Amino acid sequence: MIDARILDRPPRRKRFGQHFLHDPSVLDRIVSAVAPRRGDHIVEIGPGGGALTQRLLESGIDGLDAVEIDRDLAALLPARFASHQGFTLHQGDALEFDFAGLARSRGGRLRVVGNLPYNISTPLLFHLLQSSASIEDMHVMLQREVAERLAAAPGDPSYGRLTIMMAPWVGVELLFEVGPGAFRPPPKVWSAVARLTVRREPSFKVSPHFAGVVAAAFSHRRKTLRNALKGVVSLEQIQACGLDAGVRPETLAPAAFNELALQLD
């Protein structure tokens, strides 16, 4: 039997990329940013020992669903929050979790909160986007570099494939940075909290070729648009979009890549 007190200093499993947030001021800032309301359907990814979970449940919300992959922690969390009738634990991998199904069962769009494992943060964001119609917003802790990529503008050094692929579906706001000392064990990188507000409708009608064009454009950074898309989009098709084939892909807005993709429809 595992002593439930270990949730105050939960053991780390390296394969899950766990870095447990423990700084009270950072935890309070996250809850303040989320600004939970009665009636919200909040789902927390990776509650760990439950430090953020505790604050969210004490904010006056009706309930919270938590998705935890670590079986040992998942075995202890229900006991810690037994006094909170609205707490529901789902033991499993967030990369495989059915967020749309949870939204249907809860009767409304989800508000996602989480300290995302840095080794799976990008695929997890894309998995969440598959259920974008069921999600209202996401407040997530990410490696600072990834957060900067999400929020980058055309021409910024961090601008690239991730920025563009997320752009049709979410608006991104960087909220604040978090140093390594806020975690146990401390990671080797800085982190940042970002707010991703999911659009009710994509900012443009996304071509089925959008992802392929973006991937090709950034497979060889610093090439011109003409050379990066050689064999994918012709020079004539680039010019038909009113684009300069001599520019670099990292200078183009997301909608421009969709215009190129539409040439292939």
Buried (B, 14 or more C-beta within 10 A) or exposed (E): EEEEEEBEEBEBEEEBBBBBBBBEEBBEBBBEBBEBEEEBBBBBBBBBBBBBBBBBBEBEBBBBBBBBBBEEBBBBBBEBBEEBEEBBBBBBEBBEBBBBEBBEEBEEBBBBBBBBBBEBBBEBBBBBBEBBEBBBBBBBBBBBBBBBBBBBEBEBEBBBBBBBBBBBBBBBBBBEEBBEEBBBEEBEEBBBBBBBBBEEEBBBEBBEBBBBBBEBBBEEEEBBBBEBBBEBBBEEBBEBBEBEBEBBBBEBBBBBBBBBBBBBE
